[in-house]
Amino acid sequence: MFAGVVGQLEPNAFDAGLSKLDMDEIHPRQRIAVLVDSQNLYHSAQSMYTHNIDYAELLEAAVNDRELTRAIAYVIRADAPEEERFFEALSDIGFETRIKDIRTFPDGSKKADWDVGMSLDAVTLANHVDTIALCTGDGDFARLCGHLKHEGVRVEIVSFGESTADDLRAAADAFTDMSDDTDRFLL
């Protein structure tokens, strides 16, 4: 399914005749993909504010009156009673959800993250969008930013400033600090 949808997308703005100068600014013709590291944002919001994320506002802020091509939320299934409602709410807002089960190791430790999956989706989408908004503060995505920019894609980070890695902020073309407007971004 993923490959079929990507195959239907048009090439990025460079193929459409826009210059790099045009891509430095936000304009309505830009096609944007929004990729959300839900675990990262959830833990940041909980630890700093003890609130949840308003994903509708997050998506609206990231899109910023541009043409939304894809919105993907990467989530972890932890077998909590309310999580199915959360996954459905994300879909209702307009997100595709990528769900990964939490893995438990023999020593009792648990792990689940979407870093590789999110990166692969970003690289795959790069030839079909003008901008990718990565909604995460995880510094592991700094190298991805560099790669996407090399491919001619504008990279924007949307996250909480206090929990966003400095190298991630430095690697992006733009940064939206959700902490600057918690009334908007938190429930």
KOLVEX-859526 format. One record per atom (N, C-alpha, C): residue number from 1; residue in three letters; atom name; x, y, z. Coordinates in steps of 0.02 Angstrom, whole numbers, plus 50000, padded with zeros to 5 digits. Layout:
! residues N
NUM, ALA, CA, X, Y, Z .
...
! end
This chain:
! residues 187
1, MET, N, 50041, 49940, 50000 .
1, MET, CA, 50000, 50000, 50000 .
1, MET, C, 50043, 50063, 50000 .
2, PHE, N, 50095, 50065, 50041 .
2, PHE, CA, 50137, 50124, 50047 .
2, PHE, C, 50170, 50140, 49980 .
3, ALA, N, 50198, 50090, 49947 .
3, ALA, CA, 50232, 50102, 49884 .
3, ALA, C, 50183, 50126, 49831 .
4, GLY, N, 50122, 50101, 49832 .
4, GLY, CA, 50072, 50122, 49783 .
4, GLY, C, 50053, 50194, 49791 .
5, VAL, N, 50047, 50217, 49852 .
5, VAL, CA, 50029, 50287, 49864 .
5, VAL, C, 50087, 50332, 49844 .
6, VAL, N, 50148, 50314, 49863 .
6, VAL, CA, 50205, 50355, 49846 .
6, VAL, C, 50213, 50358, 49770 .
7, GLY, N, 50200, 50303, 49736 .
7, GLY, CA, 50206, 50302, 49664 .
7, GLY, C, 50158, 50350, 49630 .
8, GLN, N, 50104, 50369, 49663 .
8, GLN, CA, 50055, 50415, 49634 .
8, GLN, C, 50073, 50488, 49646 .
9, LEU, N, 50121, 50501, 49688 .
9, LEU, CA, 50140, 50569, 49704 .
9, LEU, C, 50181, 50598, 49647 .
10, GLU, N, 50180, 50665, 49643 .
10, GLU, CA, 50219, 50699, 49592 .
10, GLU, C, 50290, 50711, 49618 .
11, PRO, N, 50337, 50725, 49573 .
11, PRO, CA, 50405, 50740, 49594 .
11, PRO, C, 50406, 50804, 49636 .
12, ASN, N, 50463, 50816, 49669 .
12, ASN, CA, 50467, 50875, 49713 .
12, ASN, C, 50472, 50940, 49674 .
13, ALA, N, 50476, 50995, 49710 .
13, ALA, CA, 50472, 51061, 49680 .
13, ALA, C, 50529, 51075, 49631 .
14, PHE, N, 50587, 51045, 49641 .
14, PHE, CA, 50642, 51057, 49595 .
14, PHE, C, 50625, 51031, 49525 .
15, ASP, N, 50589, 50976, 49523 .
15, ASP, CA, 50567, 50949, 49459 .
15, ASP, C, 50511, 50991, 49429 .
16, ALA, N, 50476, 51029, 49471 .
16, ALA, CA, 50420, 51071, 49448 .
16, ALA, C, 50445, 51141, 49428 .
17, GLY, N, 50510, 51152, 49431 .
17, GLY, CA, 50538, 51216, 49408 .
17, GLY, C, 50547, 51268, 49463 .
18, LEU, N, 50538, 51251, 49526 .
18, LEU, CA, 50550, 51300, 49579 .
18, LEU, C, 50624, 51301, 49596 .
19, SER, N, 50649, 51358, 49613 .
19, SER, CA, 50720, 51363, 49630 .
19, SER, C, 50730, 51351, 49704 .
20, LYS, N, 50793, 51342, 49724 .
20, LYS, CA, 50810, 51333, 49795 .
20, LYS, C, 50788, 51394, 49835 .
21, LEU, N, 50793, 51454, 49806 .
21, LEU, CA, 50771, 51514, 49840 .
21, LEU, C, 50698, 51509, 49858 .
22, ASP, N, 50657, 51483, 49813 .
22, ASP, CA, 50585, 51475, 49826 .
22, ASP, C, 50573, 51428, 49885 .
23, MET, N, 50617, 51379, 49895 .
23, MET, CA, 50606, 51329, 49947 .
23, MET, C, 50628, 51355, 50016 .
24, ASP, N, 50666, 51410, 50017 .
24, ASP, CA, 50687, 51438, 50081 .
24, ASP, C, 50629, 51472, 50118 .
25, GLU, N, 50577, 51488, 50082 .
25, GLU, CA, 50519, 51520, 50112 .
25, GLU, C, 50459, 51473, 50109 .
26, ILE, N, 50412, 51484, 50154 .
26, ILE, CA, 50350, 51445, 50154 .
26, ILE, C, 50301, 51478, 50106 .
27, HIS, N, 50269, 51437, 50064 .
27, HIS, CA, 50218, 51463, 50019 .
27, HIS, C, 50166, 51408, 50006 .
28, PRO, N, 50106, 51426, 49986 .
28, PRO, CA, 50051, 51378, 49981 .
28, PRO, C, 50062, 51322, 49931 .
29, ARG, N, 50107, 51331, 49882 .
29, ARG, CA, 50119, 51278, 49833 .
29, ARG, C, 50163, 51222, 49860 .
30, GLN, N, 50195, 51233, 49916 .
30, GLN, CA, 50238, 51181, 49944 .
30, GLN, C, 50197, 51120, 49964 .
31, ARG, N, 50222, 51062, 49945 .
31, ARG, CA, 50192, 51000, 49968 .
31, ARG, C, 50232, 50976, 50029 .
32, ILE, N, 50195, 50959, 50081 .
32, ILE, CA, 50227, 50942, 50144 .
32, ILE, C, 50205, 50874, 50169 .
33, ALA, N, 50252, 50838, 50198 .
33, ALA, CA, 50237, 50776, 50234 .
33, ALA, C, 50252, 50790, 50308 .
34, VAL, N, 50209, 50767, 50351 .
34, VAL, CA, 50217, 50777, 50423 .
34, VAL, C, 50226, 50708, 50455 .
35, LEU, N, 50284, 50698, 50487 .
35, LEU, CA, 50300, 50634, 50518 .
35, LEU, C, 50308, 50646, 50593 .
36, VAL, N, 50267, 50612, 50633 .
36, VAL, CA, 50263, 50625, 50705 .
36, VAL, C, 50290, 50566, 50745 .
37, ASP, N, 50342, 50579, 50784 .
37, ASP, CA, 50369, 50531, 50832 .
37, ASP, C, 50327, 50537, 50896 .
38, SER, N, 50272, 50501, 50898 .
38, SER, CA, 50223, 50509, 50952 .
38, SER, C, 50252, 50494, 51021 .
39, GLN, N, 50294, 50444, 51026 .
39, GLN, CA, 50324, 50427, 51091 .
39, GLN, C, 50367, 50484, 51117 .
40, ASN, N, 50407, 50513, 51074 .
40, ASN, CA, 50451, 50568, 51094 .
40, ASN, C, 50410, 50627, 51119 .
41, LEU, N, 50360, 50646, 51080 .
41, LEU, CA, 50319, 50704, 51100 .
41, LEU, C, 50278, 50689, 51163 .
42, TYR, N, 50251, 50629, 51168 .
42, TYR, CA, 50212, 50610, 51227 .
42, TYR, C, 50254, 50615, 51291 .
43, HIS, N, 50313, 50585, 51289 .
43, HIS, CA, 50355, 50586, 51350 .
43, HIS, C, 50378, 50656, 51367 .
44, SER, N, 50392, 50697, 51317 .
44, SER, CA, 50411, 50766, 51330 .
44, SER, C, 50353, 50804, 51362 .
45, ALA, N, 50293, 50797, 51333 .
45, ALA, CA, 50235, 50833, 51359 .
45, ALA, C, 50218, 50810, 51429 .
46, GLN, N, 50223, 50746, 51442 .
46, GLN, CA, 50207, 50719, 51509 .
46, GLN, C, 50259, 50741, 51560 .
47, SER, N, 50323, 50737, 51544 .
47, SER, CA, 50374, 50753, 51593 .
47, SER, C, 50378, 50828, 51608 .
48, MET, N, 50364, 50870, 51559 .
48, MET, CA, 50370, 50942, 51570 .
48, MET, C, 50305, 50975, 51591 .
49, TYR, N, 50248, 50948, 51567 .
49, TYR, CA, 50184, 50983, 51577 .
49, TYR, C, 50129, 50939, 51605 .
50, THR, N, 50140, 50874, 51611 .
50, THR, CA, 50089, 50825, 51630 .
50, THR, C, 50024, 50834, 51590 .
51, HIS, N, 50032, 50845, 51526 .
51, HIS, CA, 49975, 50852, 51480 .
51, HIS, C, 49988, 50809, 51418 .
52, ASN, N, 49935, 50800, 51379 .
52, ASN, CA, 49941, 50765, 51315 .
52, ASN, C, 49945, 50815, 51258 .
53, ILE, N, 49966, 50790, 51201 .
53, ILE, CA, 49973, 50830, 51140 .
53, ILE, C, 49906, 50839, 51106 .
54, ASP, N, 49893, 50898, 51079 .
54, ASP, CA, 49835, 50910, 51037 .
54, ASP, C, 49859, 50898, 50965 .
55, TYR, N, 49847, 50839, 50940 .
55, TYR, CA, 49873, 50819, 50874 .
55, TYR, C, 49840, 50857, 50817 .
56, ALA, N, 49779, 50879, 50825 .
56, ALA, CA, 49747, 50919, 50772 .
56, ALA, C, 49783, 50986, 50765 .
57, GLU, N, 49800, 51017, 50821 .
57, GLU, CA, 49837, 51080, 50819 .
57, GLU, C, 49908, 51070, 50794 .
58, LEU, N, 49939, 51015, 50814 .
58, LEU, CA, 50006, 50999, 50790 .
58, LEU, C, 50006, 50994, 50714 .
59, LEU, N, 49959, 50958, 50686 .
59, LEU, CA, 49955, 50949, 50614 .
59, LEU, C, 49942, 51016, 50579 .
60, GLU, N, 49896, 51055, 50606 .
60, GLU, CA, 49881, 51120, 50576 .
60, GLU, C, 49942, 51165, 50576 .
61, ALA, N, 49978, 51167, 50632 .
61, ALA, CA, 50038, 51209, 50637 .
61, ALA, C, 50092, 51186, 50589 .
62, ALA, N, 50102, 51121, 50584 .
62, ALA, CA, 50154, 51095, 50539 .
62, ALA, C, 50137, 51108, 50466 .
63, VAL, N, 50075, 51099, 50448 .
63, VAL, CA, 50055, 51109, 50378 .
63, VAL, C, 50059, 51184, 50360 .
64, ASN, N, 50034, 51226, 50404 .
64, ASN, CA, 50041, 51299, 50396 .
64, ASN, C, 50017, 51323, 50327 .
65, ASP, N, 49956, 51303, 50309 .
65, ASP, CA, 49924, 51326, 50246 .
65, ASP, C, 49958, 51301, 50183 .
66, ARG, N, 49996, 51247, 50188 .
66, ARG, CA, 50026, 51217, 50129 .
66, ARG, C, 49987, 51155, 50108 .
67, GLU, N, 50007, 51123, 50055 .
67, GLU, CA, 49972, 51064, 50030 .
67, GLU, C, 49998, 51001, 50066 .
68, LEU, N, 49955, 50972, 50107 .
68, LEU, CA, 49974, 50912, 50144 .
68, LEU, C, 49973, 50852, 50097 .
69, THR, N, 50030, 50819, 50093 .
69, THR, CA, 50036, 50758, 50052 .
69, THR, C, 50026, 50696, 50094 .
70, ARG, N, 50060, 50693, 50151 .
70, ARG, CA, 50055, 50636, 50197 .
70, ARG, C, 50062, 50660, 50268 .
71, ALA, N, 50026, 50630, 50313 .
71, ALA, CA, 50034, 50641, 50385 .
71, ALA, C, 50036, 50572, 50417 .
72, ILE, N, 50092, 50556, 50448 .
72, ILE, CA, 50102, 50490, 50477 .
72, ILE, C, 50121, 50498, 50550 .
73, ALA, N, 50085, 50463, 50594 .
73, ALA, CA, 50101, 50462, 50665 .
73, ALA, C, 50128, 50392, 50681 .
74, TYR, N, 50187, 50390, 50711 .
74, TYR, CA, 50220, 50328, 50730 .
74, TYR, C, 50206, 50316, 50803 .
75, VAL, N, 50171, 50261, 50818 .
75, VAL, CA, 50149, 50248, 50886 .
75, VAL, C, 50170, 50179, 50909 .
76, ILE, N, 50170, 50171, 50975 .
76, ILE, CA, 50189, 50107, 51006 .
76, ILE, C, 50127, 50079, 51041 .
77, ARG, N, 50114, 50015, 51029 .
77, ARG, CA, 50059, 49981, 51063 .
77, ARG, C, 50086, 49953, 51128 .
78, ALA, N, 50059, 49977, 51184 .
78, ALA, CA, 50082, 49955, 51250 .
78, ALA, C, 50027, 49918, 51287 .
79, ASP, N, 49973, 49900, 51253 .
79, ASP, CA, 49916, 49865, 51282 .
79, ASP, C, 49883, 49904, 51338 .
80, ALA, N, 49881, 49970, 51331 .
80, ALA, CA, 49844, 50012, 51377 .
80, ALA, C, 49772, 50016, 51353 .
81, PRO, N, 49724, 50019, 51399 .
81, PRO, CA, 49653, 50017, 51379 .
81, PRO, C, 49631, 50074, 51333 .
82, GLU, N, 49660, 50132, 51340 .
82, GLU, CA, 49637, 50190, 51301 .
82, GLU, C, 49673, 50198, 51234 .
83, GLU, N, 49723, 50156, 51220 .
83, GLU, CA, 49764, 50169, 51161 .
83, GLU, C, 49726, 50159, 51095 .
84, GLU, N, 49679, 50113, 51091 .
84, GLU, CA, 49642, 50103, 51029 .
84, GLU, C, 49601, 50165, 51012 .
85, ARG, N, 49573, 50197, 51063 .
85, ARG, CA, 49537, 50261, 51051 .
85, ARG, C, 49585, 50314, 51026 .
86, PHE, N, 49646, 50315, 51054 .
86, PHE, CA, 49697, 50362, 51032 .
86, PHE, C, 49715, 50350, 50959 .
87, PHE, N, 49726, 50288, 50940 .
87, PHE, CA, 49743, 50272, 50870 .
87, PHE, C, 49686, 50293, 50823 .
88, GLU, N, 49624, 50281, 50843 .
88, GLU, CA, 49567, 50302, 50803 .
88, GLU, C, 49562, 50378, 50797 .
89, ALA, N, 49576, 50412, 50852 .
89, ALA, CA, 49575, 50486, 50851 .
89, ALA, C, 49627, 50513, 50803 .
90, LEU, N, 49686, 50483, 50802 .
90, LEU, CA, 49738, 50505, 50755 .
90, LEU, C, 49713, 50497, 50683 .
91, SER, N, 49681, 50441, 50669 .
91, SER, CA, 49654, 50429, 50601 .
91, SER, C, 49600, 50481, 50584 .
92, ASP, N, 49557, 50495, 50632 .
92, ASP, CA, 49504, 50544, 50621 .
92, ASP, C, 49532, 50614, 50606 .
93, ILE, N, 49588, 50631, 50637 .
93, ILE, CA, 49620, 50696, 50625 .
93, ILE, C, 49651, 50698, 50555 .
94, GLY, N, 49671, 50641, 50529 .
94, GLY, CA, 49701, 50640, 50462 .
94, GLY, C, 49768, 50606, 50459 .
95, PHE, N, 49789, 50576, 50514 .
95, PHE, CA, 49853, 50540, 50515 .
95, PHE, C, 49845, 50468, 50493 .
96, GLU, N, 49893, 50443, 50455 .
96, GLU, CA, 49902, 50372, 50448 .
96, GLU, C, 49938, 50351, 50511 .
97, THR, N, 49922, 50294, 50538 .
97, THR, CA, 49958, 50272, 50597 .
97, THR, C, 50001, 50211, 50580 .
98, ARG, N, 50062, 50214, 50602 .
98, ARG, CA, 50108, 50157, 50599 .
98, ARG, C, 50114, 50134, 50671 .
99, ILE, N, 50094, 50072, 50683 .
99, ILE, CA, 50092, 50045, 50751 .
99, ILE, C, 50143, 49990, 50759 .
100, LYS, N, 50182, 49995, 50812 .
100, LYS, CA, 50233, 49944, 50827 .
100, LYS, C, 50219, 49919, 50898 .
101, ASP, N, 50221, 49853, 50906 .
101, ASP, CA, 50213, 49824, 50973 .
101, ASP, C, 50277, 49832, 51012 .
102, ILE, N, 50270, 49843, 51076 .
102, ILE, CA, 50327, 49848, 51121 .
102, ILE, C, 50358, 49778, 51128 .
103, ARG, N, 50424, 49775, 51127 .
103, ARG, CA, 50459, 49710, 51133 .
103, ARG, C, 50485, 49703, 51204 .
104, THR, N, 50475, 49644, 51233 .
104, THR, CA, 50502, 49629, 51299 .
104, THR, C, 50558, 49578, 51291 .
105, PHE, N, 50616, 49594, 51320 .
105, PHE, CA, 50674, 49551, 51314 .
105, PHE, C, 50678, 49504, 51374 .
106, PRO, N, 50718, 49450, 51368 .
106, PRO, CA, 50722, 49400, 51422 .
106, PRO, C, 50741, 49430, 51491 .
107, ASP, N, 50779, 49485, 51491 .
107, ASP, CA, 50798, 49516, 51555 .
107, ASP, C, 50742, 49560, 51583 .
108, GLY, N, 50685, 49564, 51548 .
108, GLY, CA, 50629, 49605, 51571 .
108, GLY, C, 50628, 49675, 51543 .
109, SER, N, 50683, 49696, 51511 .
109, SER, CA, 50684, 49764, 51481 .
109, SER, C, 50638, 49766, 51421 .
110, LYS, N, 50615, 49827, 51406 .
110, LYS, CA, 50568, 49837, 51351 .
110, LYS, C, 50596, 49890, 51304 .
111, LYS, N, 50579, 49881, 51240 .
111, LYS, CA, 50602, 49929, 51190 .
111, LYS, C, 50553, 49931, 51132 .
112, ALA, N, 50543, 49991, 51108 .
112, ALA, CA, 50506, 50001, 51046 .
112, ALA, C, 50519, 50072, 51023 .
113, ASP, N, 50543, 50080, 50963 .
113, ASP, CA, 50550, 50146, 50935 .
113, ASP, C, 50542, 50141, 50860 .
114, TRP, N, 50530, 50198, 50829 .
114, TRP, CA, 50516, 50202, 50759 .
114, TRP, C, 50570, 50239, 50720 .
115, ASP, N, 50630, 50248, 50749 .
115, ASP, CA, 50681, 50289, 50716 .
115, ASP, C, 50696, 50266, 50645 .
116, VAL, N, 50707, 50202, 50636 .
116, VAL, CA, 50725, 50177, 50569 .
116, VAL, C, 50664, 50182, 50523 .
117, GLY, N, 50606, 50162, 50545 .
117, GLY, CA, 50546, 50166, 50503 .
117, GLY, C, 50529, 50237, 50482 .
118, MET, N, 50534, 50283, 50530 .
118, MET, CA, 50519, 50353, 50515 .
118, MET, C, 50571, 50380, 50465 .
119, SER, N, 50634, 50362, 50474 .
119, SER, CA, 50686, 50385, 50428 .
119, SER, C, 50676, 50357, 50358 .
120, LEU, N, 50659, 50293, 50353 .
120, LEU, CA, 50648, 50263, 50288 .
120, LEU, C, 50589, 50296, 50252 .
121, ASP, N, 50535, 50309, 50289 .
121, ASP, CA, 50478, 50344, 50258 .
121, ASP, C, 50498, 50413, 50234 .
122, ALA, N, 50537, 50450, 50274 .
122, ALA, CA, 50559, 50517, 50254 .
122, ALA, C, 50601, 50515, 50191 .
123, VAL, N, 50647, 50467, 50187 .
123, VAL, CA, 50689, 50461, 50127 .
123, VAL, C, 50647, 50442, 50067 .
124, THR, N, 50599, 50398, 50076 .
124, THR, CA, 50554, 50378, 50021 .
124, THR, C, 50512, 50437, 49997 .
125, LEU, N, 50488, 50477, 50043 .
125, LEU, CA, 50445, 50534, 50026 .
125, LEU, C, 50484, 50593, 49997 .
126, ALA, N, 50549, 50596, 50007 .
126, ALA, CA, 50589, 50654, 49989 .
126, ALA, C, 50582, 50674, 49915 .
127, ASN, N, 50575, 50627, 49871 .
127, ASN, CA, 50569, 50643, 49800 .
127, ASN, C, 50498, 50664, 49780 .
128, HIS, N, 50452, 50666, 49828 .
128, HIS, CA, 50382, 50679, 49812 .
128, HIS, C, 50353, 50739, 49849 .
129, VAL, N, 50393, 50770, 49892 .
129, VAL, CA, 50370, 50828, 49930 .
129, VAL, C, 50424, 50882, 49928 .
130, ASP, N, 50405, 50941, 49948 .
130, ASP, CA, 50452, 50997, 49951 .
130, ASP, C, 50478, 51007, 50022 .
131, THR, N, 50436, 50989, 50071 .
131, THR, CA, 50453, 51000, 50142 .
131, THR, C, 50433, 50938, 50181 .
132, ILE, N, 50475, 50920, 50229 .
132, ILE, CA, 50458, 50868, 50277 .
132, ILE, C, 50463, 50899, 50347 .
133, ALA, N, 50408, 50894, 50384 .
133, ALA, CA, 50408, 50916, 50453 .
133, ALA, C, 50416, 50854, 50497 .
134, LEU, N, 50471, 50853, 50534 .
134, LEU, CA, 50484, 50800, 50582 .
134, LEU, C, 50462, 50825, 50651 .
135, CYS, N, 50413, 50794, 50678 .
135, CYS, CA, 50387, 50814, 50744 .
135, CYS, C, 50419, 50769, 50796 .
136, THR, N, 50477, 50791, 50819 .
136, THR, CA, 50517, 50753, 50867 .
136, THR, C, 50572, 50798, 50893 .
137, GLY, N, 50598, 50780, 50950 .
137, GLY, CA, 50657, 50814, 50977 .
137, GLY, C, 50718, 50770, 50979 .
138, ASP, N, 50712, 50710, 50951 .
138, ASP, CA, 50764, 50659, 50953 .
138, ASP, C, 50823, 50677, 50908 .
139, GLY, N, 50881, 50686, 50939 .
139, GLY, CA, 50941, 50704, 50902 .
139, GLY, C, 50964, 50652, 50852 .
140, ASP, N, 50939, 50591, 50857 .
140, ASP, CA, 50957, 50539, 50809 .
140, ASP, C, 50935, 50557, 50738 .
141, PHE, N, 50889, 50605, 50732 .
141, PHE, CA, 50864, 50624, 50666 .
141, PHE, C, 50905, 50681, 50634 .
142, ALA, N, 50957, 50704, 50667 .
142, ALA, CA, 50998, 50759, 50639 .
142, ALA, C, 51030, 50739, 50573 .
143, ARG, N, 51057, 50679, 50569 .
143, ARG, CA, 51088, 50656, 50506 .
143, ARG, C, 51035, 50649, 50451 .
144, LEU, N, 50975, 50629, 50469 .
144, LEU, CA, 50921, 50624, 50420 .
144, LEU, C, 50907, 50694, 50392 .
145, CYS, N, 50907, 50745, 50434 .
145, CYS, CA, 50895, 50813, 50410 .
145, CYS, C, 50946, 50832, 50357 .
146, GLY, N, 51009, 50817, 50371 .
146, GLY, CA, 51062, 50832, 50323 .
146, GLY, C, 51052, 50797, 50257 .
147, HIS, N, 51032, 50734, 50259 .
147, HIS, CA, 51019, 50697, 50198 .
147, HIS, C, 50961, 50727, 50159 .
148, LEU, N, 50906, 50741, 50194 .
148, LEU, CA, 50847, 50769, 50160 .
148, LEU, C, 50863, 50837, 50128 .
149, LYS, N, 50900, 50878, 50163 .
149, LYS, CA, 50920, 50943, 50135 .
149, LYS, C, 50964, 50934, 50074 .
150, HIS, N, 51008, 50886, 50076 .
150, HIS, CA, 51050, 50870, 50018 .
150, HIS, C, 51007, 50850, 49958 .
151, GLU, N, 50951, 50818, 49971 .
151, GLU, CA, 50905, 50797, 49918 .
151, GLU, C, 50860, 50855, 49895 .
152, GLY, N, 50868, 50914, 49924 .
152, GLY, CA, 50829, 50972, 49903 .
152, GLY, C, 50764, 50981, 49941 .
153, VAL, N, 50756, 50948, 49997 .
153, VAL, CA, 50695, 50952, 50036 .
153, VAL, C, 50705, 50999, 50095 .
154, ARG, N, 50658, 51043, 50105 .
154, ARG, CA, 50658, 51087, 50164 .
154, ARG, C, 50639, 51043, 50224 .
155, VAL, N, 50675, 51050, 50280 .
155, VAL, CA, 50663, 51010, 50339 .
155, VAL, C, 50644, 51056, 50397 .
156, GLU, N, 50588, 51042, 50427 .
156, GLU, CA, 50564, 51080, 50484 .
156, GLU, C, 50555, 51034, 50543 .
157, ILE, N, 50573, 51058, 50602 .
157, ILE, CA, 50564, 51020, 50664 .
157, ILE, C, 50510, 51054, 50704 .
158, VAL, N, 50464, 51014, 50731 .
158, VAL, CA, 50413, 51039, 50776 .
158, VAL, C, 50418, 50998, 50840 .
159, SER, N, 50434, 51031, 50895 .
159, SER, CA, 50445, 50995, 50958 .
159, SER, C, 50449, 51045, 51015 .
160, PHE, N, 50459, 51018, 51075 .
160, PHE, CA, 50468, 51060, 51134 .
160, PHE, C, 50542, 51080, 51139 .
161, GLY, N, 50555, 51144, 51144 .
161, GLY, CA, 50624, 51169, 51144 .
161, GLY, C, 50668, 51138, 51197 .
162, GLU, N, 50641, 51130, 51257 .
162, GLU, CA, 50680, 51104, 51313 .
162, GLU, C, 50703, 51032, 51303 .
163, SER, N, 50666, 50995, 51262 .
163, SER, CA, 50683, 50924, 51253 .
163, SER, C, 50706, 50909, 51182 .
164, THR, N, 50724, 50960, 51145 .
164, THR, CA, 50747, 50950, 51076 .
164, THR, C, 50823, 50954, 51075 .
165, ALA, N, 50854, 50905, 51045 .
165, ALA, CA, 50927, 50904, 51040 .
165, ALA, C, 50952, 50964, 51000 .
166, ASP, N, 51005, 50994, 51024 .
166, ASP, CA, 51034, 51052, 50991 .
166, ASP, C, 51055, 51037, 50919 .
167, ASP, N, 51084, 50977, 50909 .
167, ASP, CA, 51107, 50961, 50841 .
167, ASP, C, 51048, 50951, 50793 .
168, LEU, N, 50991, 50930, 50818 .
168, LEU, CA, 50932, 50923, 50776 .
168, LEU, C, 50908, 50993, 50755 .
169, ARG, N, 50904, 51038, 50803 .
169, ARG, CA, 50883, 51107, 50787 .
169, ARG, C, 50930, 51138, 50736 .
170, ALA, N, 50995, 51128, 50745 .
170, ALA, CA, 51044, 51157, 50701 .
170, ALA, C, 51041, 51128, 50630 .
171, ALA, N, 51021, 51065, 50625 .
171, ALA, CA, 51019, 51031, 50560 .
171, ALA, C, 50958, 51050, 50518 .
172, ALA, N, 50906, 51077, 50550 .
172, ALA, CA, 50843, 51091, 50516 .
172, ALA, C, 50844, 51161, 50484 .
173, ASP, N, 50799, 51170, 50436 .
173, ASP, CA, 50789, 51236, 50406 .
173, ASP, C, 50748, 51282, 50450 .
174, ALA, N, 50704, 51252, 50490 .
174, ALA, CA, 50660, 51291, 50534 .
174, ALA, C, 50642, 51249, 50595 .
175, PHE, N, 50627, 51283, 50650 .
175, PHE, CA, 50608, 51249, 50712 .
175, PHE, C, 50548, 51285, 50742 .
176, THR, N, 50496, 51246, 50757 .
176, THR, CA, 50437, 51272, 50793 .
176, THR, C, 50440, 51244, 50863 .
177, ASP, N, 50445, 51289, 50911 .
177, ASP, CA, 50448, 51270, 50982 .
177, ASP, C, 50378, 51267, 51010 .
178, MET, N, 50354, 51206, 51022 .
178, MET, CA, 50287, 51197, 51049 .
178, MET, C, 50280, 51226, 51119 .
179, SER, N, 50336, 51235, 51154 .
179, SER, CA, 50334, 51264, 51221 .
179, SER, C, 50315, 51338, 51219 .
180, ASP, N, 50324, 51370, 51162 .
180, ASP, CA, 50306, 51440, 51155 .
180, ASP, C, 50230, 51451, 51153 .
181, ASP, N, 50191, 51398, 51141 .
181, ASP, CA, 50119, 51404, 51137 .
181, ASP, C, 50085, 51342, 51164 .
182, THR, N, 50097, 51328, 51228 .
182, THR, CA, 50070, 51267, 51259 .
182, THR, C, 49993, 51268, 51260 .
183, ASP, N, 49963, 51326, 51262 .
183, ASP, CA, 49890, 51329, 51259 .
183, ASP, C, 49864, 51299, 51194 .
184, ARG, N, 49901, 51307, 51141 .
184, ARG, CA, 49882, 51280, 51077 .
184, ARG, C, 49897, 51205, 51071 .
185, PHE, N, 49957, 51185, 51091 .
185, PHE, CA, 49981, 51118, 51076 .
185, PHE, C, 49966, 51065, 51129 .
186, LEU, N, 49941, 51085, 51187 .
186, LEU, CA, 49928, 51036, 51240 .
186, LEU, C, 49853, 51034, 51256 .
187, LEU, N, 49831, 50975, 51275 .
187, LEU, CA, 49760, 50966, 51296 .
187, LEU, C, 49755, 50973, 51372 .
! end
